[in-house]
Amino acid sequence: MKKTNAMRILDKFNIKYEACEYEDDTEHKLEHGAASRTAQKLGINPEQVFKTIVFRAETKEILVFCQSAISEINLKKARQIANVKEVSPIKEQELLSLTGYVRGGCSPIGMKKQFRTFIDESALLHDQICISAGVRGIQLKLSPEDLIKTTNATTCDLILE
């Protein structure tokens, strides 16, 4: 397996992770449950697979949110925690130029710039969670604490109730 930028960063900081490959079906629309299907392919609890969602605030700031595959992000909570008035998802065609990643392969680790990152606090309920390795078809399994430390993230409640 070829090392991704996210893997190289974790290696640099001596952070333990497991790279898990799965067959990618190229269907990565959030409304179609891509992250839940990934969990199923890997044989793990979907609560442990965290998707990365990139937003732009009205200030033009790029914000990164990670939450469980089974949850929908609460935009009001996202705006409050980021202290912005509006957020809108980054368009698919902009994602690569902003982050260095494509939809379905967007990792919170190793983006082109260090953006403010927020991880749903439900990650802390698990010994390990999975995030994208930075390419479609590979997930990284690591401790939520290591992900938080590596991305300099803030943990918060992001779940839509």
N, C-alpha and C positions, 0 to 999 in steps of 0.2 A: 504494500500500500504506500502510495506517495504521500509524503508529509505535507500537510497544509500549513499555512501561515499560523493558524490558531495552534496547531500541534507544536510548531517550532517555538512559539511564545511560551507555551506550557513547559516544554523541555528546558528552555532558557531559565525558567524560574524553579526548575526541579519539582514541578507539580505533577502528581500522579494522575493518570487518566487512562481510560481504555477506549480505543477507537473501534467502533462497531459498524461494519458495512451492512448495507441492505440494498435490495433491488429498488432502484428509483423508477417510478412510473411517469415521471415528468409532469404530474398534475399537482400544482402547488398553490392552488387558490385556497385561502384561509377558510372561506365558506364551505369548501368541499372536505374539510377535515384532514388535511395532509399530515399534520403532526400526529393525530390519532392513528392514522394508518401506519405511520412510521413506527409508533409504539407497538402496534400489532405485529409488524414485520420483524421487530427486534425481540418480541416476546416479553415486553416489559409493561409495567403499569403506565397507562397514558398520563397519569398525574405526575410522573417523573420525567416526561419529555417536555422540554421548555422551548417554545417557539420565540423567535426574535422578530419584533415588529419595530420598524423605523418610522418615526413621525417627524414632521416639520412643524414648529410652532409659528405663530403669527410674527414672531421676531426674526424668523428665518433660521433659528437655531435647530439643529438636528438632535433628536432625542431617541434613545434606544430603550425599548421595554422588552422584558422577558417574562413570559408567563406560561403556566401549564397548558398543555395541549387541550385539556378538557374545559378550559375556561375561556370566557370572552372578556376582553379588556373593558374596564369601566372608564370611558373617556373623561368623565367628570373627575374621577379620582386621579387619572393620569395628568390632567391639567393642573389640579391642585398640588400634587406632589412636585411637579416641575415648576410650579409658580408661573404659569403662562395662561393666557386667555383662551387660546385656540390651539388645537393640534389636528393635523390631517396626515393620513398615511402618505408616505413617499410613493410616487408613481413607479411602477415596475421598471420602466425604461431609465429612471434616474438612479435606481438602487446601486447598480454596478459602479457608476462614476463617483457616487458619494461614499460608498462603503468598501468597494472592492469585491463585493459579493453579489450573487444572483439570488432571486427569489427561490426559496427551497434549499438554499445553501448559505444562508446568511448567519454568520456566527457573531455573537457579541464580543468575541475575542479577535483582535487583530484587524479591526477596520482601518481604513486609510487614515483616519484621525481618531483621537480619543473623544468620543461624544459622551455627554452625560448619560448614564445608564441606570435603569431602575429594574429591579428583579422582584417579582411577587414573593412576599414572605412565605408563601406555601412551600417554596423550595427548601426552606429550613426544616421542614417536616420529614425530609428524606436524607438518608446517608449519602446517596448519590443521585444525581439528575443527569439527563442527557440534553445536550445542545448540539447544534450543527457544527461540524468540523470546518465549515467554510466551503464545502462542495456538496452537491447533491449526492446522496447515497452513503454518506459517512456521518455518524453521530459520535460525539465524545461523551463518555460517561466519567463524571468527576464529582467531587464533593461540592455542595452549594457554597460552602465557605471559601473554597479555592476559586470558584467562579467569581464570587463577590470581590475577593481580594484582587484577582487578575484584571477585572474590568473597572475596579474602583467604584463599584455600584452602590446604590442606595437600595435597601430593602423596604418594601412598602406593600400595602394592600391595594392591588390593582383589579381585583375580580369584580365583575358585574354580578350583582345579587338579584 
